[in-house]
């Protein structure tokens, strides 16, 4: 483990929620961003399948308000 990561982990509780979110964003965007074509095509297939289910009425959509209410 690098010294930089050790320092960040030792001090993570001192960060605000916004600072933690910013750190997470920076870490994720700094990762390798090569696109795996197999994964990309599987995501497209899944999105198309779910869209077709919604359009056919096989599944019912749920509003954000309903989801939020269930979470609380």
PQR file of N, CA, C, O and H, with PARSE charges and radii, in Angstrom:
ATOM      1  N   UNK A   1       0.861  -1.168   0.000 -0.4000 1.5000
ATOM      2  CA  UNK A   1       0.000   0.000   0.000 -0.0000 2.0000
ATOM      3  C   UNK A   1       0.911   1.235   0.000  0.5500 1.7000
ATOM      4  O   UNK A   1       1.875   1.313   0.761 -0.5500 1.4000
ATOM      5  N   UNK A   2       0.588   2.176  -0.853 -0.4000 1.5000
ATOM      6  CA  UNK A   2       1.419   3.387  -0.935 -0.0000 2.0000
ATOM      7  C   UNK A   2       1.219   4.270   0.292  0.5500 1.7000
ATOM      8  O   UNK A   2       0.207   4.183   0.987 -0.5500 1.4000
ATOM      9  H   UNK A   2      -0.195   2.113  -1.472  0.4000 1.0000
ATOM     10  N   UNK A   3       2.207   5.117   0.537 -0.4000 1.5000
ATOM     11  CA  UNK A   3       2.105   6.060   1.656 -0.0000 2.0000
ATOM     12  C   UNK A   3       0.943   7.018   1.454  0.5500 1.7000
ATOM     13  O   UNK A   3       0.265   7.385   2.413 -0.5500 1.4000
ATOM     14  H   UNK A   3       3.029   5.187  -0.028  0.4000 1.0000
ATOM     15  N   UNK A   4       0.707   7.427   0.203 -0.4000 1.5000
ATOM     16  CA  UNK A   4      -0.386   8.355  -0.096 -0.0000 2.0000
ATOM     17  C   UNK A   4      -1.731   7.740   0.282  0.5500 1.7000
ATOM     18  O   UNK A   4      -2.588   8.414   0.854 -0.5500 1.4000
ATOM     19  H   UNK A   4       1.257   7.128  -0.577  0.4000 1.0000
ATOM     20  N   UNK A   5      -1.914   6.450  -0.043 -0.4000 1.5000
ATOM     21  CA  UNK A   5      -3.172   5.783   0.297 -0.0000 2.0000
ATOM     22  C   UNK A   5      -3.305   5.607   1.803  0.5500 1.7000
ATOM     23  O   UNK A   5      -4.392   5.779   2.354 -0.5500 1.4000
ATOM     24  H   UNK A   5      -1.218   5.903  -0.508  0.4000 1.0000
ATOM     25  N   UNK A   6      -2.215   5.268   2.470 -0.4000 1.5000
ATOM     26  CA  UNK A   6      -2.245   5.120   3.926 -0.0000 2.0000
ATOM     27  C   UNK A   6      -2.696   6.418   4.600  0.5500 1.7000
ATOM     28  O   UNK A   6      -3.530   6.401   5.505 -0.5500 1.4000
ATOM     29  H   UNK A   6      -1.332   5.128   2.023  0.4000 1.0000
ATOM     30  N   UNK A   7      -2.133   7.542   4.146 -0.4000 1.5000
ATOM     31  CA  UNK A   7      -2.488   8.843   4.725 -0.0000 2.0000
ATOM     32  C   UNK A   7      -3.966   9.129   4.495  0.5500 1.7000
ATOM     33  O   UNK A   7      -4.664   9.585   5.401 -0.5500 1.4000
ATOM     34  H   UNK A   7      -1.456   7.556   3.410  0.4000 1.0000
ATOM     35  N   UNK A   8      -4.446   8.858   3.272 -0.4000 1.5000
ATOM     36  CA  UNK A   8      -5.850   9.122   2.975 -0.0000 2.0000
ATOM     37  C   UNK A   8      -6.756   8.259   3.861  0.5500 1.7000
ATOM     38  O   UNK A   8      -7.732   8.761   4.419 -0.5500 1.4000
ATOM     39  H   UNK A   8      -3.879   8.487   2.536  0.4000 1.0000
ATOM     40  N   UNK A   9      -6.444   6.984   3.991 -0.4000 1.5000
ATOM     41  CA  UNK A   9      -7.277   6.087   4.793 -0.0000 2.0000
ATOM     42  C   UNK A   9      -7.237   6.443   6.278  0.5500 1.7000
ATOM     43  O   UNK A   9      -8.246   6.325   6.973 -0.5500 1.4000
ATOM     44  H   UNK A   9      -5.652   6.576   3.538  0.4000 1.0000
ATOM     45  N   UNK A  10      -6.089   6.872   6.758 -0.4000 1.5000
ATOM     46  CA  UNK A  10      -5.973   7.261   8.158 -0.0000 2.0000
ATOM     47  C   UNK A  10      -6.793   8.513   8.474  0.5500 1.7000
ATOM     48  O   UNK A  10      -7.218   8.709   9.612 -0.5500 1.4000
ATOM     49  H   UNK A  10      -5.270   6.968   6.193  0.4000 1.0000
ATOM     50  N   UNK A  11      -7.010   9.348   7.473 -0.4000 1.5000
ATOM     51  CA  UNK A  11      -7.699  10.624   7.685 -0.0000 2.0000
ATOM     52  C   UNK A  11      -9.103  10.670   7.089  0.5500 1.7000
ATOM     53  O   UNK A  11      -9.734  11.727   7.088 -0.5500 1.4000
ATOM     54  H   UNK A  11      -6.665   9.188   6.548  0.4000 1.0000
ATOM     55  N   UNK A  12      -9.590   9.573   6.595 -0.4000 1.5000
ATOM     56  CA  UNK A  12     -10.860   9.579   5.862 -0.0000 2.0000
ATOM     57  C   UNK A  12     -12.045  10.030   6.723  0.5500 1.7000
ATOM     58  O   UNK A  12     -12.973  10.658   6.214 -0.5500 1.4000
ATOM     59  H   UNK A  12      -9.078   8.714   6.596  0.4000 1.0000
ATOM     60  N   UNK A  13     -12.018   9.720   8.001 -0.4000 1.5000
ATOM     61  CA  UNK A  13     -13.126  10.103   8.874 -0.0000 2.0000
ATOM     62  C   UNK A  13     -13.187  11.614   9.111  0.5500 1.7000
ATOM     63  O   UNK A  13     -14.217  12.134   9.541 -0.5500 1.4000
ATOM     64  H   UNK A  13     -11.264   9.211   8.414  0.4000 1.0000
ATOM     65  N   UNK A  14     -12.108  12.302   8.838 -0.4000 1.5000
ATOM     66  CA  UNK A  14     -12.077  13.753   9.012 -0.0000 2.0000
ATOM     67  C   UNK A  14     -12.698  14.491   7.818  0.5500 1.7000
ATOM     68  O   UNK A  14     -12.960  15.691   7.889 -0.5500 1.4000
ATOM     69  H   UNK A  14     -11.271  11.879   8.489  0.4000 1.0000
ATOM     70  N   UNK A  15     -12.928  13.763   6.728 -0.4000 1.5000
ATOM     71  CA  UNK A  15     -13.497  14.379   5.533 -0.0000 2.0000
ATOM     72  C   UNK A  15     -15.001  14.524   5.654  0.5500 1.7000
ATOM     73  O   UNK A  15     -15.673  13.686   6.256 -0.5500 1.4000
ATOM     74  H   UNK A  15     -12.715  12.788   6.670  0.4000 1.0000
ATOM     75  N   UNK A  16     -15.519  15.591   5.078 -0.4000 1.5000
ATOM     76  CA  UNK A  16     -16.974  15.749   5.014 -0.0000 2.0000
ATOM     77  C   UNK A  16     -17.525  14.793   3.967  0.5500 1.7000
ATOM     78  O   UNK A  16     -16.768  14.218   3.186 -0.5500 1.4000
ATOM     79  H   UNK A  16     -14.973  16.272   4.589  0.4000 1.0000
ATOM     80  N   UNK A  17     -18.822  14.626   3.952 -0.4000 1.5000
ATOM     81  CA  UNK A  17     -19.452  13.762   2.962 -0.0000 2.0000
ATOM     82  C   UNK A  17     -19.131  14.239   1.553  0.5500 1.7000
ATOM     83  O   UNK A  17     -18.845  13.429   0.672 -0.5500 1.4000
ATOM     84  H   UNK A  17     -19.437  15.093   4.587  0.4000 1.0000
ATOM     85  N   UNK A  18     -19.178  15.552   1.335 -0.4000 1.5000
ATOM     86  CA  UNK A  18     -18.867  16.095   0.004 -0.0000 2.0000
ATOM     87  C   UNK A  18     -17.417  15.824  -0.373  0.5500 1.7000
ATOM     88  O   UNK A  18     -17.119  15.516  -1.527 -0.5500 1.4000
ATOM     89  H   UNK A  18     -19.411  16.210   2.051  0.4000 1.0000
ATOM     90  N   UNK A  19     -16.521  15.939   0.589 -0.4000 1.5000
ATOM     91  CA  UNK A  19     -15.107  15.670   0.309 -0.0000 2.0000
ATOM     92  C   UNK A  19     -14.884  14.191  -0.006  0.5500 1.7000
ATOM     93  O   UNK A  19     -14.090  13.853  -0.884 -0.5500 1.4000
ATOM     94  H   UNK A  19     -16.763  16.190   1.527  0.4000 1.0000
ATOM     95  N   UNK A  20     -15.583  13.315   0.708 -0.4000 1.5000
ATOM     96  CA  UNK A  20     -15.479  11.879   0.417 -0.0000 2.0000
ATOM     97  C   UNK A  20     -16.011  11.580  -0.976  0.5500 1.7000
ATOM     98  O   UNK A  20     -15.420  10.787  -1.710 -0.5500 1.4000
ATOM     99  H   UNK A  20     -16.228  13.589   1.422  0.4000 1.0000
ATOM    100  N   UNK A  21     -17.121  12.208  -1.346 -0.4000 1.5000
ATOM    101  CA  UNK A  21     -17.690  12.007  -2.678 -0.0000 2.0000
ATOM    102  C   UNK A  21     -16.729  12.495  -3.757  0.5500 1.7000
ATOM    103  O   UNK A  21     -16.558  11.841  -4.786 -0.5500 1.4000
ATOM    104  H   UNK A  21     -17.601  12.852  -0.751  0.4000 1.0000
ATOM    105  N   UNK A  22     -16.107  13.638  -3.519 -0.4000 1.5000
ATOM    106  CA  UNK A  22     -15.139  14.173  -4.477 -0.0000 2.0000
ATOM    107  C   UNK A  22     -13.936  13.247  -4.600  0.5500 1.7000
ATOM    108  O   UNK A  22     -13.451  13.002  -5.704 -0.5500 1.4000
ATOM    109  H   UNK A  22     -16.245  14.170  -2.683  0.4000 1.0000
ATOM    110  N   UNK A  23     -13.450  12.732  -3.471 -0.4000 1.5000
ATOM    111  CA  UNK A  23     -12.324  11.803  -3.504 -0.0000 2.0000
ATOM    112  C   UNK A  23     -12.688  10.538  -4.274  0.5500 1.7000
ATOM    113  O   UNK A  23     -11.893  10.051  -5.078 -0.5500 1.4000
ATOM    114  H   UNK A  23     -13.843  12.931  -2.574  0.4000 1.0000
ATOM    115  N   UNK A  24     -13.881  10.006  -4.033 -0.4000 1.5000
ATOM    116  CA  UNK A  24     -14.334   8.811  -4.743 -0.0000 2.0000
ATOM    117  C   UNK A  24     -14.420   9.087  -6.236  0.5500 1.7000
ATOM    118  O   UNK A  24     -13.991   8.271  -7.052 -0.5500 1.4000
ATOM    119  H   UNK A  24     -14.527  10.401  -3.380  0.4000 1.0000
ATOM    120  N   UNK A  25     -14.975  10.237  -6.589 -0.4000 1.5000
ATOM    121  CA  UNK A  25     -15.080  10.609  -8.001 -0.0000 2.0000
ATOM    122  C   UNK A  25     -13.698  10.682  -8.644  0.5500 1.7000
ATOM    123  O   UNK A  25     -13.488  10.158  -9.738 -0.5500 1.4000
ATOM    124  H   UNK A  25     -15.323  10.900  -5.926  0.4000 1.0000
ATOM    125  N   UNK A  26     -12.772  11.323  -7.970 -0.4000 1.5000
ATOM    126  CA  UNK A  26     -11.415  11.459  -8.505 -0.0000 2.0000
ATOM    127  C   UNK A  26     -10.741  10.094  -8.670  0.5500 1.7000
ATOM    128  O   UNK A  26     -10.068   9.847  -9.671 -0.5500 1.4000
ATOM    129  H   UNK A  26     -12.942  11.749  -7.081  0.4000 1.0000
ATOM    130  N   UNK A  27     -10.920   9.225  -7.701 -0.4000 1.5000
ATOM    131  CA  UNK A  27     -10.333   7.889  -7.795 -0.0000 2.0000
ATOM    132  C   UNK A  27     -10.927   7.098  -8.956  0.5500 1.7000
ATOM    133  O   UNK A  27     -10.198   6.452  -9.709 -0.5500 1.4000
ATOM    134  H   UNK A  27     -11.467   9.425  -6.888  0.4000 1.0000
ATOM    135  N   UNK A  28     -12.240   7.149  -9.100 -0.4000 1.5000
ATOM    136  CA  UNK A  28     -12.890   6.397 -10.165 -0.0000 2.0000
ATOM    137  C   UNK A  28     -12.522   6.916 -11.548  0.5500 1.7000
ATOM    138  O   UNK A  28     -12.298   6.130 -12.469 -0.5500 1.4000
ATOM    139  H   UNK A  28     -12.832   7.674  -8.488  0.4000 1.0000
ATOM    140  N   UNK A  29     -12.458   8.231 -11.695 -0.4000 1.5000
ATOM    141  CA  UNK A  29     -12.121   8.777 -13.014 -0.0000 2.0000
ATOM    142  C   UNK A  29     -10.647   8.578 -13.347  0.5500 1.7000
ATOM    143  O   UNK A  29     -10.274   8.602 -14.520 -0.5500 1.4000
ATOM    144  H   UNK A  29     -12.640   8.869 -10.947  0.4000 1.0000
ATOM    145  N   UNK A  30      -9.809   8.383 -12.343 -0.4000 1.5000
ATOM    146  CA  UNK A  30      -8.390   8.157 -12.587 -0.0000 2.0000
ATOM    147  C   UNK A  30      -8.093   6.705 -12.973  0.5500 1.7000
ATOM    148  O   UNK A  30      -6.994   6.394 -13.431 -0.5500 1.4000
ATOM    149  H   UNK A  30     -10.112   8.364 -11.390  0.4000 1.0000
ATOM    150  N   UNK A  31      -9.066   5.830 -12.786 -0.4000 1.5000
ATOM    151  CA  UNK A  31      -8.858   4.420 -13.114 -0.0000 2.0000
ATOM    152  C   UNK A  31      -8.803   4.234 -14.621  0.5500 1.7000
ATOM    153  O   UNK A  31      -9.189   5.121 -15.384 -0.5500 1.4000
ATOM    154  H   UNK A  31      -9.959   6.083 -12.414  0.4000 1.0000
ATOM    155  N   UNK A  32      -8.330   3.098 -15.031 -0.4000 1.5000
ATOM    156  CA  UNK A  32      -8.247   2.756 -16.445 -0.0000 2.0000
ATOM    157  C   UNK A  32      -9.634   2.856 -17.062  0.5500 1.7000
ATOM    158  O   UNK A  32     -10.578   2.242 -16.567 -0.5500 1.4000
ATOM    159  H   UNK A  32      -8.016   2.378 -14.412  0.4000 1.0000
ATOM    160  N   UNK A  33      -9.762   3.611 -18.117 -0.4000 1.5000
ATOM    161  CA  UNK A  33     -11.069   3.841 -18.726 -0.0000 2.0000
ATOM    162  C   UNK A  33     -11.228   3.133 -20.067  0.5500 1.7000
ATOM    163  O   UNK A  33     -12.097   3.494 -20.860 -0.5500 1.4000
ATOM    164  H   UNK A  33      -8.995   4.110 -18.519  0.4000 1.0000
ATOM    165  N   UNK A  34     -10.391   2.125 -20.325 -0.4000 1.5000
ATOM    166  CA  UNK A  34     -10.553   1.364 -21.571 -0.0000 2.0000
ATOM    167  C   UNK A  34     -11.916   0.689 -21.572  0.5500 1.7000
ATOM    168  O   UNK A  34     -12.369   0.183 -20.545 -0.5500 1.4000
ATOM    169  H   UNK A  34      -9.685   1.832 -19.681  0.4000 1.0000
ATOM    170  N   UNK A  35     -12.555   0.685 -22.713 -0.4000 1.5000
ATOM    171  CA  UNK A  35     -13.885   0.089 -22.833 -0.0000 2.0000
ATOM    172  C   UNK A  35     -13.743  -1.359 -23.275  0.5500 1.7000
ATOM    173  O   UNK A  35     -13.082  -1.652 -24.272 -0.5500 1.4000
ATOM    174  H   UNK A  35     -12.186   1.097 -23.547  0.4000 1.0000
ATOM    175  N   UNK A  36     -14.358  -2.246 -22.540 -0.4000 1.5000
ATOM    176  CA  UNK A  36     -14.400  -3.662 -22.903 -0.0000 2.0000
ATOM    177  C   UNK A  36     -15.605  -3.845 -23.807  0.5500 1.7000
ATOM    178  O   UNK A  36     -16.743  -3.708 -23.356 -0.5500 1.4000
ATOM    179  H   UNK A  36     -14.895  -2.007 -21.731  0.4000 1.0000
ATOM    180  N   UNK A  37     -15.372  -4.155 -25.078 -0.4000 1.5000
ATOM    181  CA  UNK A  37     -16.472  -4.214 -26.042 -0.0000 2.0000
ATOM    182  C   UNK A  37     -17.489  -5.288 -25.687  0.5500 1.7000
ATOM    183  O   UNK A  37     -18.679  -5.111 -25.953 -0.5500 1.4000
ATOM    184  H   UNK A  37     -14.448  -4.267 -25.444  0.4000 1.0000
ATOM    185  N   UNK A  38     -17.053  -6.401 -25.091 -0.4000 1.5000
ATOM    186  CA  UNK A  38     -18.005  -7.442 -24.694 -0.0000 2.0000
ATOM    187  C   UNK A  38     -18.935  -6.940 -23.595  0.5500 1.7000
ATOM    188  O   UNK A  38     -20.141  -7.179 -23.641 -0.5500 1.4000
ATOM    189  H   UNK A  38     -16.087  -6.544 -24.876  0.4000 1.0000
ATOM    190  N   UNK A  39     -18.382  -6.252 -22.622 -0.4000 1.5000
ATOM    191  CA  UNK A  39     -19.188  -5.705 -21.526 -0.0000 2.0000
ATOM    192  C   UNK A  39     -20.141  -4.651 -22.075  0.5500 1.7000
ATOM    193  O   UNK A  39     -21.320  -4.622 -21.725 -0.5500 1.4000
ATOM    194  H   UNK A  39     -17.402  -6.058 -22.585  0.4000 1.0000
ATOM    195  N   UNK A  40     -19.618  -3.789 -22.935 -0.4000 1.5000
ATOM    196  CA  UNK A  40     -20.437  -2.734 -23.528 -0.0000 2.0000
ATOM    197  C   UNK A  40     -21.622  -3.340 -24.291  0.5500 1.7000
ATOM    198  O   UNK A  40     -22.749  -2.863 -24.151 -0.5500 1.4000
ATOM    199  H   UNK A  40     -18.659  -3.813 -23.220  0.4000 1.0000
ATOM    200  N   UNK A  41     -21.388  -4.365 -25.081 -0.4000 1.5000
ATOM    201  CA  UNK A  41     -22.477  -4.966 -25.852 -0.0000 2.0000
ATOM    202  C   UNK A  41     -23.486  -5.664 -24.946  0.5500 1.7000
ATOM    203  O   UNK A  41     -24.681  -5.668 -25.243 -0.5500 1.4000
ATOM    204  H   UNK A  41     -20.473  -4.753 -25.195  0.4000 1.0000
ATOM    205  N   UNK A  42     -23.022  -6.255 -23.844 -0.4000 1.5000
ATOM    206  CA  UNK A  42     -23.942  -6.889 -22.897 -0.0000 2.0000
ATOM    207  C   UNK A  42     -24.828  -5.845 -22.217  0.5500 1.7000
ATOM    208  O   UNK A  42     -26.014  -6.093 -22.001 -0.5500 1.4000
ATOM    209  H   UNK A  42     -22.051  -6.252 -23.603  0.4000 1.0000
ATOM    210  N   UNK A  43     -24.268  -4.677 -21.877 -0.4000 1.5000
ATOM    211  CA  UNK A  43     -25.060  -3.601 -21.279 -0.0000 2.0000
ATOM    212  C   UNK A  43     -26.121  -3.124 -22.262  0.5500 1.7000
ATOM    213  O   UNK A  43     -27.258  -2.863 -21.869 -0.5500 1.4000
ATOM    214  H   UNK A  43     -23.305  -4.475 -22.053  0.4000 1.0000
ATOM    215  N   UNK A  44     -25.759  -3.008 -23.539 -0.4000 1.5000
ATOM    216  CA  UNK A  44     -26.718  -2.573 -24.559 -0.0000 2.0000
ATOM    217  C   UNK A  44     -27.842  -3.592 -24.670  0.5500 1.7000
ATOM    218  O   UNK A  44     -29.012  -3.215 -24.729 -0.5500 1.4000
ATOM    219  H   UNK A  44     -24.835  -3.219 -23.858  0.4000 1.0000
ATOM    220  N   UNK A  45     -27.504  -4.881 -24.699 -0.4000 1.5000
ATOM    221  CA  UNK A  45     -28.534  -5.930 -24.774 -0.0000 2.0000
ATOM    222  C   UNK A  45     -29.477  -5.863 -23.572  0.5500 1.7000
ATOM    223  O   UNK A  45     -30.694  -5.981 -23.721 -0.5500 1.4000
ATOM    224  H   UNK A  45     -26.553  -5.187 -24.651  0.4000 1.0000
ATOM    225  N   UNK A  46     -28.910  -5.673 -22.388 -0.4000 1.5000
ATOM    226  CA  UNK A  46     -29.723  -5.598 -21.178 -0.0000 2.0000
ATOM    227  C   UNK A  46     -30.641  -4.383 -21.216  0.5500 1.7000
ATOM    228  O   UNK A  46     -31.820  -4.483 -20.875 -0.5500 1.4000
ATOM    229  H   UNK A  46     -27.922  -5.577 -22.266  0.4000 1.0000
ATOM    230  N   UNK A  47     -30.110  -3.246 -21.626 -0.4000 1.5000
ATOM    231  CA  UNK A  47     -30.922  -2.023 -21.709 -0.0000 2.0000
ATOM    232  C   UNK A  47     -32.052  -2.195 -22.712  0.5500 1.7000
ATOM    233  O   UNK A  47     -33.184  -1.792 -22.445 -0.5500 1.4000
ATOM    234  H   UNK A  47     -29.153  -3.165 -21.903  0.4000 1.0000
ATOM    235  N   UNK A  48     -31.757  -2.790 -23.864 -0.4000 1.5000
ATOM    236  CA  UNK A  48     -32.790  -3.010 -24.875 -0.0000 2.0000
ATOM    237  C   UNK A  48     -33.855  -3.982 -24.371  0.5500 1.7000
ATOM    238  O   UNK A  48     -35.046  -3.788 -24.618 -0.5500 1.4000
ATOM    239  H   UNK A  48     -30.837  -3.117 -24.081  0.4000 1.0000
ATOM    240  N   UNK A  49     -33.429  -5.016 -23.673 -0.4000 1.5000
ATOM    241  CA  UNK A  49     -34.362  -5.999 -23.126 -0.0000 2.0000
ATOM    242  C   UNK A  49     -35.294  -5.366 -22.096  0.5500 1.7000
ATOM    243  O   UNK A  49     -36.504  -5.592 -22.116 -0.5500 1.4000
ATOM    244  H   UNK A  49     -32.462  -5.173 -23.472  0.4000 1.0000
ATOM    245  N   UNK A  50     -34.718  -4.575 -21.200 -0.4000 1.5000
ATOM    246  CA  UNK A  50     -35.536  -3.922 -20.170 -0.0000 2.0000
ATOM    247  C   UNK A  50     -36.475  -2.885 -20.778  0.5500 1.7000
ATOM    248  O   UNK A  50     -37.606  -2.718 -20.322 -0.5500 1.4000
ATOM    249  H   UNK A  50     -33.735  -4.391 -21.184  0.4000 1.0000
ATOM    250  N   UNK A  51     -36.004  -2.198 -21.796 -0.4000 1.5000
ATOM    251  CA  UNK A  51     -36.860  -1.232 -22.483 -0.0000 2.0000
ATOM    252  C   UNK A  51     -38.043  -1.938 -23.134  0.5500 1.7000
ATOM    253  O   UNK A  51     -39.175  -1.459 -23.062 -0.5500 1.4000
ATOM    254  H   UNK A  51     -35.085  -2.334 -22.166  0.4000 1.0000
ATOM    255  N   UNK A  52     -37.780  -3.072 -23.766 -0.4000 1.5000
ATOM    256  CA  UNK A  52     -38.848  -3.841 -24.403 -0.0000 2.0000
ATOM    257  C   UNK A  52     -39.854  -4.337 -23.367  0.5500 1.7000
ATOM    258  O   UNK A  52     -41.057  -4.343 -23.629 -0.5500 1.4000
ATOM    259  H   UNK A  52     -36.861  -3.461 -23.825  0.4000 1.0000
ATOM    260  N   UNK A  53     -39.375  -4.752 -22.195 -0.4000 1.5000
ATOM    261  CA  UNK A  53     -40.274  -5.191 -21.124 -0.0000 2.0000
ATOM    262  C   UNK A  53     -41.189  -4.057 -20.677  0.5500 1.7000
ATOM    263  O   UNK A  53     -42.379  -4.270 -20.449 -0.5500 1.4000
ATOM    264  H   UNK A  53     -38.398  -4.747 -21.982  0.4000 1.0000
ATOM    265  N   UNK A  54     -40.637  -2.858 -20.553 -0.4000 1.5000
ATOM    266  CA  UNK A  54     -41.448  -1.700 -20.165 -0.0000 2.0000
ATOM    267  C   UNK A  54     -42.483  -1.380 -21.235  0.5500 1.7000
ATOM    268  O   UNK A  54     -43.654  -1.154 -20.930 -0.5500 1.4000
ATOM    269  H   UNK A  54     -39.670  -2.685 -20.739  0.4000 1.0000
ATOM    270  N   UNK A  55     -42.043  -1.364 -22.486 -0.4000 1.5000
ATOM    271  CA  UNK A  55     -42.945  -1.016 -23.585 -0.0000 2.0000
ATOM    272  C   UNK A  55     -44.062  -2.036 -23.756  0.5500 1.7000
ATOM    273  O   UNK A  55     -45.180  -1.666 -24.112 -0.5500 1.4000
ATOM    274  H   UNK A  55     -41.091  -1.548 -22.733  0.4000 1.0000
ATOM    275  N   UNK A  56     -43.781  -3.309 -23.509 -0.4000 1.5000
ATOM    276  CA  UNK A  56     -44.789  -4.354 -23.681 -0.0000 2.0000
ATOM    277  C   UNK A  56     -45.742  -4.448 -22.496  0.5500 1.7000
ATOM    278  O   UNK A  56     -46.793  -5.080 -22.592 -0.5500 1.4000
ATOM    279  H   UNK A  56     -42.872  -3.609 -23.219  0.4000 1.0000
ATOM    280  N   UNK A  57     -45.380  -3.824 -21.386 -0.4000 1.5000
ATOM    281  CA  UNK A  57     -46.209  -3.909 -20.195 -0.0000 2.0000
ATOM    282  C   UNK A  57     -45.887  -5.106 -19.320  0.5500 1.7000
ATOM    283  O   UNK A  57     -46.586  -5.364 -18.340 -0.5500 1.4000
ATOM    284  H   UNK A  57     -44.525  -3.310 -21.309  0.4000 1.0000
ATOM    285  N   UNK A  58     -44.831  -5.843 -19.666 -0.4000 1.5000
ATOM    286  CA  UNK A  58     -44.439  -7.016 -18.879 -0.0000 2.0000
ATOM    287  C   UNK A  58     -43.981  -6.618 -17.479  0.5500 1.7000
ATOM    288  O   UNK A  58     -44.118  -7.388 -16.528 -0.5500 1.4000
ATOM    289  H   UNK A  58     -44.263  -5.633 -20.462  0.4000 1.0000
ATOM    290  N   UNK A  59     -43.442  -5.418 -17.366 -0.4000 1.5000
ATOM    291  CA  UNK A  59     -43.046  -4.887 -16.062 -0.0000 2.0000
ATOM    292  C   UNK A  59     -43.604  -3.484 -15.925  0.5500 1.7000
ATOM    293  O   UNK A  59     -43.882  -2.815 -16.921 -0.5500 1.4000
ATOM    294  H   UNK A  59     -43.332  -4.793 -18.139  0.4000 1.0000
ATOM    295  N   UNK A  60     -43.765  -3.046 -14.698 -0.4000 1.5000
ATOM    296  CA  UNK A  60     -44.298  -1.718 -14.417 -0.0000 2.0000
ATOM    297  C   UNK A  60     -43.171  -0.829 -13.900  0.5500 1.7000
ATOM    298  O   UNK A  60     -42.356  -1.256 -13.082 -0.5500 1.4000
ATOM    299  H   UNK A  60     -43.540  -3.590 -13.889  0.4000 1.0000
ATOM    300  N   UNK A  61     -43.135   0.387 -14.376 -0.4000 1.5000
ATOM    301  CA  UNK A  61     -42.117   1.313 -13.885 -0.0000 2.0000
ATOM    302  C   UNK A  61     -42.522   1.837 -12.510  0.5500 1.7000
ATOM    303  O   UNK A  61     -43.699   1.833 -12.149 -0.5500 1.4000
ATOM    304  H   UNK A  61     -43.797   0.734 -15.040  0.4000 1.0000
ATOM    305  N   UNK A  62     -41.532   2.284 -11.760 -0.4000 1.5000
ATOM    306  CA  UNK A  62     -41.760   2.833 -10.429 -0.0000 2.0000
ATOM    307  C   UNK A  62     -41.162   4.233 -10.403  0.5500 1.7000
ATOM    308  O   UNK A  62     -40.024   4.431 -10.829 -0.5500 1.4000
ATOM    309  H   UNK A  62     -40.576   2.287 -12.054  0.4000 1.0000
ATOM    310  N   UNK A  63     -41.914   5.195  -9.909 -0.4000 1.5000
ATOM    311  CA  UNK A  63     -41.423   6.567  -9.851 -0.0000 2.0000
ATOM    312  C   UNK A  63     -40.376   6.700  -8.755  0.5500 1.7000
ATOM    313  O   UNK A  63     -40.328   5.898  -7.823 -0.5500 1.4000
ATOM    314  H   UNK A  63     -42.838   5.034  -9.563  0.4000 1.0000
ATOM    315  N   UNK A  64     -39.531   7.736  -8.881 -0.4000 1.5000
ATOM    316  CA  UNK A  64     -38.536   8.009  -7.849 -0.0000 2.0000
ATOM    317  C   UNK A  64     -39.208   8.273  -6.515  0.5500 1.7000
ATOM    318  O   UNK A  64     -38.680   7.886  -5.473 -0.5500 1.4000
ATOM    319  H   UNK A  64     -39.570   8.388  -9.638  0.4000 1.0000
ATOM    320  N   UNK A  65     -40.355   8.922  -6.528 -0.4000 1.5000
ATOM    321  CA  UNK A  65     -41.060   9.224  -5.284 -0.0000 2.0000
ATOM    322  C   UNK A  65     -41.429   7.934  -4.559  0.5500 1.7000
ATOM    323  O   UNK A  65     -41.316   7.861  -3.335 -0.5500 1.4000
ATOM    324  H   UNK A  65     -40.783   9.236  -7.375  0.4000 1.0000
ATOM    325  N   UNK A  66     -41.872   6.910  -5.303 -0.4000 1.5000
ATOM    326  CA  UNK A  66     -42.214   5.611  -4.681 -0.0000 2.0000
ATOM    327  C   UNK A  66     -40.980   4.949  -4.101  0.5500 1.7000
ATOM    328  O   UNK A  66     -41.016   4.415  -2.992 -0.5500 1.4000
ATOM    329  H   UNK A  66     -41.964   6.969  -6.297  0.4000 1.0000
ATOM    330  N   UNK A  67     -39.896   4.983  -4.845 -0.4000 1.5000
ATOM    331  CA  UNK A  67     -38.653   4.366  -4.377 -0.0000 2.0000
ATOM    332  C   UNK A  67     -38.165   5.077  -3.115  0.5500 1.7000
ATOM    333  O   UNK A  67     -37.803   4.439  -2.126 -0.5500 1.4000
ATOM    334  H   UNK A  67     -39.867   5.416  -5.746  0.4000 1.0000
ATOM    335  N   UNK A  68     -38.163   6.401  -3.168 -0.4000 1.5000
ATOM    336  CA  UNK A  68     -37.703   7.190  -2.027 -0.0000 2.0000
ATOM    337  C   UNK A  68     -38.538   6.905  -0.790  0.5500 1.7000
ATOM    338  O   UNK A  68     -38.004   6.793   0.314 -0.5500 1.4000
ATOM    339  H   UNK A  68     -38.457   6.919  -3.971  0.4000 1.0000
ATOM    340  N   UNK A  69     -39.862   6.787  -0.976 -0.4000 1.5000
ATOM    341  CA  UNK A  69     -40.762   6.498   0.147 -0.0000 2.0000
ATOM    342  C   UNK A  69     -40.432   5.134   0.749  0.5500 1.7000
ATOM    343  O   UNK A  69     -40.431   4.981   1.970 -0.5500 1.4000
ATOM    344  H   UNK A  69     -40.295   6.878  -1.873  0.4000 1.0000
ATOM    345  N   UNK A  70     -40.152   4.139  -0.100 -0.4000 1.5000
ATOM    346  CA  UNK A  70     -39.820   2.805   0.388 -0.0000 2.0000
ATOM    347  C   UNK A  70     -38.487   2.786   1.141  0.5500 1.7000
ATOM    348  O   UNK A  70     -38.296   1.973   2.045 -0.5500 1.4000
ATOM    349  H   UNK A  70     -40.153   4.263  -1.093  0.4000 1.0000
ATOM    350  N   UNK A  71     -37.580   3.669   0.773 -0.4000 1.5000
ATOM    351  CA  UNK A  71     -36.282   3.715   1.429 -0.0000 2.0000
ATOM    352  C   UNK A  71     -36.363   4.327   2.815  0.5500 1.7000
ATOM    353  O   UNK A  71     -35.550   4.010   3.684 -0.5500 1.4000
ATOM    354  H   UNK A  71     -37.736   4.330   0.038  0.4000 1.0000
ATOM    355  N   UNK A  72     -37.327   5.192   3.027 -0.4000 1.5000
ATOM    356  CA  UNK A  72     -37.457   5.860   4.323 -0.0000 2.0000
ATOM    357  C   UNK A  72     -38.339   5.094   5.207  0.5500 1.7000
ATOM    358  O   UNK A  72     -38.573   5.497   6.346 -0.5500 1.4000
ATOM    359  H   UNK A  72     -37.987   5.450   2.322  0.4000 1.0000
TER
END
